[in-house]
Amino acid sequence: MNEEQLKTLVDTLTHQSRECEWLEFKHNFHSPEEIGESISALANSACLHHQPYGYLVFGVLDETHEIVGATFKIKHHKKGNEELENWLINRLNPRLDFRCHELAYDANRLLSVIIVPATVGEPISFLHKRYIRINSTNRLLSELAGKESAIWKHKTGPFENEIARTKLLGGDVIRLLSTETYFDLVKIPYPSAQHGVLSKFEEEGLIVNDATGYSITNLGAILFAKSLSDFEGLARKSMRVIVYKGINKVETEREQIGKKGYAVGFAGMMDWIASQLPANEEIGKALRKETVMYPAIALRELVANALIHQDFHEKGFPMVEIFSDRIEISNAGTPLINPDRFIDAYQSRNDKLADVMRRMGFCEEKGSGLDKVIFNNELYQLPPIDIEVAERRTKVAMYSYRPLSDLGKRERVRACYQHACLKYVSNEKMTNQTLRERFKIDEQNAAIASRIIRDTLTAGFIKPDDPENKSTRLNRYVPVWA
């Protein structure tokens, strides 16, 4: 992990709403024994909470998540005459490949970060004692027998590789999965023999073949199930679309629950969503015509991303909620990267699912999806999208048109930041002129754009491309992380 990736990770972690079972912040170093206990607790807790890693970060206040820096240098510290990292490794059982990093977050703040992989199948002990985190407190695992038992039973890998149905004949696979959908979407002829179909599905990891017969993986079921109810536990991961009357959830007008695998039902679901959206009335010289309120390509990308990036091990399902003034698209789980970096950074917990859906044309290539969302959002002159991360859920909201005069200061700042990000990933720089074009501000009102830029600078989201140029009208600007 390079310095930029490590900094992005720290930004993501400090944006969590609180410390939790797989995340611990410390202002500074206390003792080697405390670190060993925390590594044991984080490895065991990450396993139970289906997180690939736990994190221990020195130099961050645990109450406010403010990055203050630490004097502790994990790579340089010793326990007696032994390097601390090696001392810890020798006292953990079984051995754990945790990684220690030192990060100069900026010129004045040094952080030490320990990345702890989740244990699989056996609890990790330190000095012959096993620990677990309950909320933000380390406890002895022996006091919680149920959790210790769950760790011993937890031997699974990525969700996509887990088995949804087993001991099947080839005909059962064809009966349960819409195999023709796969070949239609990848644009290759349907094999003339069943063996050709099964071989291709096995090559994709959608099924496996062993001595007991064929098994359908979660990847195969979640994408190509003719009915998700045929697979225990996956029906609860169906996409829900709910249409409300007005701007709140007081009155539901209608609801649609997807019953098919994502690849099988995606086009139909998007068509149904489009049919439920309000439209703007555009008055021409001779007639009136209705124009769609939201860009279809942006909605498609956001819905596909909600499916791809969800945490399948968390309770909850992907959902689209349609209000009179906005659409909210949400999924279970918290993102692996800082939401402020969605446009330029990429990390998915479901890489196989993402790969198949991209090859089938449901969404864009890695790192090129959100820029199209923001580009089309600006093209339609909509307010900025809003990304909200709750304790175990991520939500993206897209709003219907409102003039600039109706946008609050925070919305204007968010729009300015997103515009700067879009320009940067397009190998351009934001200027007063480009921001005026984004908001359709007349040149004589350039001061309005300058004020928005100053507010965004003050909020710490952008920085001048040329720090020596103090003019908000003539300077160029880039995201603060650039």
C-alpha positions as CSV (number, residue, x, y, z in Angstrom):
1,M,0.0,0.0,0.0
2,N,1.6,3.3,-1.1
3,E,1.4,6.6,0.7
4,E,-1.5,7.9,-1.3
5,Q,-3.6,4.7,-0.8
6,L,-2.8,4.8,2.9
7,K,-3.9,8.4,3.2
8,T,-7.1,7.6,1.4
9,L,-7.7,4.7,3.8
10,V,-7.2,7.0,6.8
11,D,-9.6,9.6,5.4
12,T,-12.2,6.8,4.9
13,L,-11.7,5.5,8.4
14,T,-12.0,8.9,10.1
15,H,-15.3,9.5,8.2
16,Q,-16.8,6.5,10.0
17,S,-19.6,7.7,12.4
18,R,-17.8,6.0,15.4
19,E,-15.3,3.5,16.5
20,C,-16.6,0.0,16.1
21,E,-15.7,-3.7,16.4
22,W,-13.2,-3.6,13.5
23,L,-11.8,0.0,14.0
24,E,-9.9,1.5,16.9
25,F,-8.3,5.0,17.2
26,K,-5.7,6.0,19.7
27,H,-4.1,9.4,20.3
28,N,-0.8,7.9,21.2
29,F,1.1,4.8,22.4
30,H,0.5,3.3,25.8
31,S,2.1,-0.2,25.9
32,P,3.1,-3.1,23.6
33,E,0.7,-5.4,25.5
34,E,-2.3,-3.1,24.8
35,I,-1.4,-3.2,21.0
36,G,-1.2,-7.0,21.2
37,E,-4.6,-7.2,22.8
38,S,-6.1,-4.9,20.2
39,I,-4.7,-6.9,17.3
40,S,-6.2,-10.1,18.7
41,A,-9.6,-8.3,19.3
42,L,-9.6,-6.7,15.8
43,A,-8.8,-9.9,14.0
44,N,-11.5,-11.8,15.8
45,S,-14.1,-9.0,15.5
46,A,-13.4,-8.4,11.8
47,C,-14.1,-12.1,11.2
48,L,-17.5,-11.9,13.0
49,H,-18.5,-8.7,11.2
50,H,-17.5,-10.0,7.7
51,Q,-14.8,-7.3,7.3
52,P,-11.6,-8.3,5.4
53,Y,-9.5,-6.2,7.8
54,G,-9.5,-4.5,11.2
55,Y,-7.6,-1.2,11.7
56,L,-5.7,0.3,14.6
57,V,-4.7,3.9,14.0
58,F,-2.4,6.0,16.2
59,G,-2.7,9.8,16.0
60,V,-6.5,10.1,15.8
61,L,-8.8,11.2,18.7
62,D,-11.3,8.4,19.3
63,E,-14.1,10.8,20.3
64,T,-14.0,13.3,17.4
65,H,-11.9,11.4,14.9
66,E,-9.7,14.5,14.5
67,I,-6.3,13.7,13.0
68,V,-3.8,15.2,15.5
69,G,-0.7,13.1,14.9
70,A,1.3,10.9,17.2
71,T,4.9,10.7,18.4
72,F,4.7,6.9,18.3
73,K,6.5,5.3,15.3
74,I,5.4,1.7,15.0
75,K,8.3,0.7,12.6
76,H,10.9,2.2,14.9
77,H,9.7,1.2,18.4
78,K,11.3,-1.7,20.3
79,K,10.2,-3.9,23.2
80,G,13.5,-4.4,25.1
81,N,16.0,-5.2,22.4
82,E,13.5,-6.6,20.0
83,E,11.6,-4.7,17.3
84,L,8.0,-4.2,18.4
85,E,6.5,-5.7,15.2
86,N,8.5,-8.9,15.6
87,W,7.7,-9.1,19.4
88,L,4.0,-8.9,18.6
89,I,4.2,-11.5,15.8
90,N,5.9,-14.0,18.2
91,R,3.2,-13.7,20.8
92,L,0.1,-14.1,18.6
93,N,-1.3,-17.5,17.9
94,P,-1.9,-18.5,15.2
95,R,0.6,-16.3,13.5
96,L,-1.1,-13.3,11.8
97,D,0.2,-11.4,8.8
98,F,-0.7,-7.9,10.1
99,R,1.0,-4.9,8.4
100,C,2.4,-1.9,10.1
101,H,2.7,1.5,8.4
102,E,4.0,5.0,9.2
103,L,2.3,7.8,7.4
104,A,3.3,11.5,7.2
105,Y,-0.3,12.7,6.8
106,D,1.1,16.2,6.3
107,A,4.2,18.2,7.4
108,N,3.1,18.2,11.1
109,R,1.1,15.0,11.7
110,L,2.6,11.5,11.8
111,L,0.3,8.5,12.0
112,S,1.0,4.8,12.7
113,V,-1.4,2.4,11.1
114,I,-1.8,-1.3,11.8
115,I,-3.9,-3.3,9.3
116,V,-5.1,-6.5,10.8
117,P,-6.5,-9.3,8.5
118,A,-9.6,-11.0,9.8
119,T,-9.0,-14.4,11.2
120,V,-10.6,-17.4,9.4
121,G,-11.7,-20.5,11.3
122,E,-9.6,-20.0,14.5
123,P,-9.6,-17.2,17.1
124,I,-6.4,-15.2,17.4
125,S,-4.8,-15.1,20.9
126,F,-2.2,-12.8,22.4
127,L,-0.1,-14.1,25.3
128,H,-2.5,-17.1,25.4
129,K,-5.6,-15.0,25.8
130,R,-8.2,-14.4,23.1
131,Y,-9.9,-11.0,22.8
132,I,-12.9,-9.5,21.1
133,R,-14.2,-6.0,20.6
134,I,-17.7,-5.2,21.8
135,N,-18.6,-1.8,20.3
136,S,-15.3,0.1,21.1
137,T,-14.1,-2.0,24.1
138,N,-11.8,-5.0,24.1
139,R,-13.1,-8.0,26.1
140,L,-11.9,-11.5,26.8
141,L,-13.4,-13.8,24.2
142,S,-13.8,-16.6,26.8
143,E,-16.5,-14.4,28.4
144,L,-18.6,-14.7,25.2
145,A,-18.8,-18.3,24.3
146,G,-21.3,-17.8,21.4
147,K,-18.9,-15.5,19.6
148,E,-15.9,-17.8,20.1
149,S,-18.0,-20.7,18.6
150,A,-19.0,-18.5,15.6
151,I,-15.3,-17.8,14.8
152,W,-14.5,-21.5,14.8
153,K,-17.3,-22.0,12.3
154,H,-16.4,-19.1,10.1
155,K,-14.4,-20.6,7.2
156,T,-15.9,-18.8,4.2
157,G,-14.1,-16.6,1.7
158,P,-15.6,-14.0,-0.5
159,F,-19.4,-14.0,-0.8
160,E,-19.3,-14.7,-4.5
161,N,-17.4,-18.0,-4.0
162,E,-19.9,-19.3,-1.4
163,I,-22.2,-22.0,-2.5
164,A,-25.9,-21.2,-2.9
165,R,-27.2,-24.7,-4.0
166,T,-25.4,-28.0,-4.2
167,K,-25.7,-31.6,-5.4
168,L,-27.4,-30.7,-8.7
169,L,-27.5,-32.3,-12.1
170,G,-26.7,-30.3,-15.2
171,G,-30.4,-30.1,-16.0
172,D,-31.1,-28.6,-12.5
173,V,-28.6,-25.8,-13.3
174,I,-30.4,-25.0,-16.6
175,R,-33.7,-25.1,-14.7
176,L,-32.6,-22.7,-11.9
177,L,-30.5,-20.3,-13.9
178,S,-31.4,-18.2,-16.9
179,T,-28.4,-19.4,-18.9
180,E,-29.7,-17.8,-22.1
181,T,-29.4,-14.4,-20.5
182,Y,-25.7,-14.8,-20.0
183,F,-25.0,-15.7,-23.6
184,D,-27.3,-12.8,-24.8
185,L,-25.5,-10.3,-22.7
186,V,-21.9,-11.4,-23.5
187,K,-23.0,-11.6,-27.2
188,I,-21.9,-15.1,-28.0
189,P,-24.0,-17.9,-29.5
190,Y,-25.8,-20.2,-27.2
191,P,-24.0,-23.6,-27.3
192,S,-25.8,-26.4,-29.1
193,A,-25.1,-28.9,-26.3
194,Q,-25.8,-28.6,-22.5
195,H,-22.1,-29.4,-21.8
196,G,-21.0,-26.2,-23.6
197,V,-23.3,-24.2,-21.4
198,L,-22.1,-25.7,-18.2
199,S,-18.5,-25.4,-19.2
200,K,-18.8,-21.7,-19.8
201,F,-20.6,-21.2,-16.5
202,E,-17.9,-23.2,-14.7
203,E,-15.2,-21.1,-16.4
204,E,-17.0,-17.9,-15.1
205,G,-17.2,-19.2,-11.5
206,L,-21.0,-19.3,-11.7
207,I,-21.1,-23.0,-10.9
208,V,-18.5,-25.6,-9.7
209,N,-18.4,-29.3,-10.5
210,D,-17.1,-31.9,-8.0
211,A,-17.8,-35.5,-7.0
212,T,-21.3,-34.6,-5.6
213,G,-22.4,-33.0,-8.9
214,Y,-22.9,-29.4,-9.8
215,S,-23.1,-26.5,-7.3
216,I,-24.3,-23.0,-8.0
217,T,-22.2,-20.3,-6.4
218,N,-23.7,-17.1,-4.9
219,L,-22.2,-15.3,-7.9
220,G,-24.2,-17.5,-10.3
221,A,-27.4,-17.2,-8.3
222,I,-27.4,-13.5,-7.5
223,L,-26.9,-12.7,-11.2
224,F,-28.8,-15.4,-13.1
225,A,-31.4,-16.9,-10.9
226,K,-34.8,-17.2,-12.5
227,S,-36.2,-16.8,-9.0
228,L,-34.0,-15.7,-6.1
229,S,-36.5,-17.5,-3.8
230,D,-35.0,-20.8,-5.0
231,F,-31.8,-19.9,-3.1
232,E,-32.0,-19.7,0.7
233,G,-30.9,-16.2,2.0
234,L,-30.6,-14.5,-1.4
235,A,-34.3,-13.5,-1.8
236,R,-33.6,-10.9,0.9
237,K,-31.0,-9.3,-1.4
238,S,-33.6,-8.5,-4.1
239,M,-33.8,-4.9,-5.3
240,R,-36.8,-3.0,-3.8
241,V,-38.2,0.1,-5.5
242,I,-40.7,2.2,-3.5
243,V,-42.6,5.2,-4.8
244,Y,-43.8,7.7,-2.1
245,K,-46.3,10.5,-2.4
246,G,-44.6,13.7,-1.7
247,I,-41.2,14.4,-0.1
248,N,-41.4,12.0,2.8
249,K,-42.2,8.4,3.6
250,V,-45.6,9.0,5.2
251,E,-47.6,7.6,2.3
252,T,-46.4,4.9,-0.1
253,E,-48.0,4.9,-3.6
254,R,-46.6,1.6,-4.9
255,E,-43.7,-0.8,-4.4
256,Q,-41.9,-3.3,-6.7
257,I,-39.7,-6.1,-5.4
258,G,-37.3,-7.8,-7.9
259,K,-37.6,-11.6,-8.0
260,K,-35.0,-12.4,-10.6
261,G,-31.2,-12.4,-10.5
262,Y,-29.6,-9.0,-11.1
263,A,-28.5,-9.7,-14.7
264,V,-31.9,-11.2,-15.6
265,G,-34.1,-8.5,-14.1
266,F,-31.9,-5.4,-14.4
267,A,-33.4,-4.0,-17.7
268,G,-36.9,-4.6,-16.6
269,M,-36.3,-3.0,-13.2
270,M,-34.7,0.1,-14.8
271,D,-37.7,0.4,-17.2
272,W,-40.1,0.2,-14.3
273,I,-38.1,2.9,-12.4
274,A,-38.2,5.1,-15.4
275,S,-42.0,4.7,-15.7
276,Q,-42.4,6.0,-12.1
277,L,-40.3,9.1,-12.4
278,P,-41.9,12.6,-12.6
279,A,-41.2,14.6,-15.7
280,N,-40.6,18.3,-16.3
281,E,-42.9,20.0,-18.8
282,E,-41.0,21.9,-21.4
283,I,-43.0,24.6,-23.3
284,G,-41.9,25.0,-27.0
285,K,-43.1,27.5,-29.5
286,A,-46.0,25.4,-30.7
287,L,-46.5,22.6,-28.3
288,R,-45.7,21.3,-24.9
289,K,-43.5,18.2,-24.4
290,E,-42.4,16.3,-21.3
291,T,-38.7,15.8,-20.6
292,V,-37.3,13.4,-18.1
293,M,-36.3,14.9,-14.8
294,Y,-33.3,12.7,-14.2
295,P,-30.6,11.5,-16.7
296,A,-31.1,7.8,-17.4
297,I,-27.3,7.0,-17.7
298,A,-26.7,8.5,-14.2
299,L,-29.6,6.5,-12.6
300,R,-28.4,3.3,-14.3
301,E,-24.9,3.7,-13.0
302,L,-26.0,4.5,-9.5
303,V,-28.4,1.5,-9.3
304,A,-25.7,-0.8,-10.7
305,N,-23.2,0.5,-8.2
306,A,-25.6,-0.1,-5.3
307,L,-25.9,-3.7,-6.4
308,I,-22.1,-4.2,-6.9
309,H,-20.8,-2.5,-3.8
310,Q,-23.3,-3.8,-1.2
311,D,-22.0,-5.8,1.7
312,F,-23.9,-9.1,1.2
313,H,-23.1,-10.2,4.8
314,E,-24.9,-7.2,6.3
315,K,-28.6,-7.3,6.8
316,G,-30.6,-5.2,4.3
317,F,-31.2,-5.0,0.6
318,P,-30.5,-2.6,-2.2
319,M,-33.3,-0.1,-2.6
320,V,-34.5,2.8,-4.8
321,E,-36.8,5.2,-3.2
322,I,-38.6,7.8,-5.4
323,F,-39.9,11.0,-3.9
324,S,-41.5,14.0,-5.6
325,D,-38.2,16.0,-5.3
326,R,-35.5,13.3,-5.3
327,I,-34.4,9.7,-5.7
328,E,-32.5,7.9,-3.0
329,I,-30.5,4.8,-3.9
330,S,-29.0,2.8,-1.0
331,N,-27.4,-0.5,-0.2
332,A,-26.2,-2.4,2.9
333,G,-22.7,-1.9,4.1
334,T,-20.3,1.0,4.3
335,P,-17.9,1.9,1.5
336,L,-14.2,0.8,1.6
337,I,-13.1,4.3,0.4
338,N,-13.9,7.8,1.5
339,P,-17.1,8.9,-0.3
340,D,-15.4,12.2,-1.2
341,R,-13.0,10.1,-3.4
342,F,-15.7,8.0,-5.2
343,I,-15.0,9.8,-8.5
344,D,-11.2,9.0,-8.7
345,A,-10.7,6.0,-6.5
346,Y,-12.0,2.5,-6.7
347,Q,-12.2,-0.5,-4.4
348,S,-14.9,-3.1,-4.3
349,R,-15.6,-6.0,-1.9
350,N,-17.3,-7.9,-4.7
351,D,-14.7,-7.9,-7.5
352,K,-16.1,-10.9,-9.4
353,L,-19.6,-9.5,-9.4
354,A,-18.3,-6.1,-10.6
355,D,-16.3,-7.7,-13.4
356,V,-19.2,-9.7,-14.8
357,M,-21.6,-6.8,-14.6
358,R,-19.2,-4.5,-16.3
359,R,-18.5,-7.0,-19.1
360,M,-22.2,-7.3,-19.6
361,G,-22.6,-3.5,-20.0
362,F,-24.6,-2.8,-16.8
363,C,-22.1,-0.2,-15.6
364,E,-18.9,1.6,-16.5
365,E,-15.3,0.5,-16.2
366,K,-13.5,0.8,-12.9
367,G,-13.2,4.4,-11.8
368,S,-15.2,5.9,-14.7
369,G,-18.8,5.6,-13.3
370,L,-19.3,8.5,-11.0
371,D,-17.7,11.0,-13.4
372,K,-20.5,10.2,-15.8
373,V,-23.1,10.5,-13.0
374,I,-21.8,14.0,-12.2
375,F,-21.4,15.0,-15.8
376,N,-25.0,14.2,-16.6
377,N,-26.1,15.7,-13.3
378,E,-24.5,19.0,-14.4
379,L,-25.9,18.6,-17.9
380,Y,-29.4,18.5,-16.5
381,Q,-28.6,21.4,-14.2
382,L,-29.5,19.4,-11.1
383,P,-28.3,20.1,-7.6
384,P,-25.2,18.1,-6.5
385,I,-25.6,14.4,-5.6
386,D,-25.4,13.7,-1.9
387,I,-23.7,10.7,-0.4
388,E,-24.5,9.7,3.1
389,V,-22.9,6.9,5.1
390,A,-24.8,5.6,8.0
391,E,-23.7,2.9,10.5
392,R,-24.3,0.0,8.2
393,R,-25.7,1.6,5.0
394,T,-24.7,3.8,2.2
395,K,-27.1,6.1,0.4
396,V,-26.8,8.4,-2.7
397,A,-29.5,11.0,-3.4
398,M,-30.1,12.7,-6.7
399,Y,-32.3,15.8,-6.6
400,S,-34.8,17.3,-9.1
401,Y,-34.0,20.7,-10.7
402,R,-33.8,23.8,-8.5
403,P,-32.4,27.1,-9.5
404,L,-29.1,28.2,-8.0
405,S,-30.9,30.8,-5.9
406,D,-32.7,27.9,-4.1
407,L,-29.5,26.0,-3.2
408,G,-28.1,26.4,0.3
409,K,-24.5,27.2,1.0
410,R,-23.6,23.5,1.7
411,E,-25.2,22.4,-1.6
412,R,-23.3,25.1,-3.6
413,V,-20.0,24.0,-1.9
414,R,-20.7,20.3,-2.7
415,A,-21.6,21.2,-6.3
416,C,-18.4,23.2,-6.6
417,Y,-16.3,20.3,-5.2
418,Q,-17.9,17.7,-7.5
419,H,-17.4,20.1,-10.5
420,A,-13.7,20.4,-9.6
421,C,-13.4,16.6,-9.3
422,L,-15.0,16.1,-12.6
423,K,-12.7,18.6,-14.3
424,Y,-9.6,17.0,-12.7
425,V,-10.4,13.4,-13.8
426,S,-11.1,14.9,-17.3
427,N,-7.5,16.3,-17.3
428,E,-8.9,19.9,-16.9
429,K,-9.0,22.5,-14.1
430,M,-12.0,24.3,-12.7
431,T,-12.1,28.0,-13.2
432,N,-14.6,30.7,-12.5
433,Q,-15.8,30.4,-16.1
434,T,-16.4,26.6,-15.9
435,L,-18.3,27.0,-12.7
436,R,-20.4,29.8,-14.3
437,E,-21.2,27.4,-17.1
438,R,-22.1,24.6,-14.6
439,F,-24.6,26.9,-12.9
440,K,-25.6,29.0,-16.0
441,I,-24.4,32.2,-14.3
442,D,-24.1,35.2,-16.6
443,E,-20.6,36.7,-17.0
444,Q,-21.7,40.0,-15.4
445,N,-22.5,37.9,-12.3
446,A,-19.1,36.3,-12.0
447,A,-18.9,37.5,-8.4
448,I,-21.5,34.8,-7.5
449,A,-19.2,32.1,-8.8
450,S,-16.2,33.7,-7.0
451,R,-18.1,33.6,-3.7
452,I,-19.0,29.9,-4.2
453,I,-15.3,29.2,-4.9
454,R,-14.2,31.0,-1.7
455,D,-16.7,29.1,0.4
456,T,-15.4,25.8,-1.1
457,L,-11.8,26.8,-0.4
458,T,-12.7,27.7,3.2
459,A,-14.5,24.4,3.6
460,G,-11.2,22.6,2.6
461,F,-12.6,20.8,-0.4
462,I,-10.5,22.5,-3.2
463,K,-7.2,24.3,-3.5
464,P,-5.7,26.7,-6.0
465,D,-3.7,25.2,-8.8
466,D,-1.4,28.2,-8.4
467,P,-1.2,29.2,-4.7
468,E,0.5,32.5,-5.7
469,N,-2.5,33.7,-7.6
470,K,-5.0,35.1,-5.2
471,S,-7.8,35.9,-7.7
472,T,-10.8,33.6,-7.5
473,R,-11.8,34.8,-10.9
474,L,-8.5,34.1,-12.8
475,N,-7.1,31.2,-10.9
476,R,-7.7,27.5,-11.6
477,Y,-8.7,25.0,-8.9
478,V,-8.2,21.3,-8.2
479,P,-9.7,19.0,-5.5
480,V,-7.8,19.2,-2.2
481,W,-6.5,15.6,-2.6
482,A,-5.0,16.3,-6.1
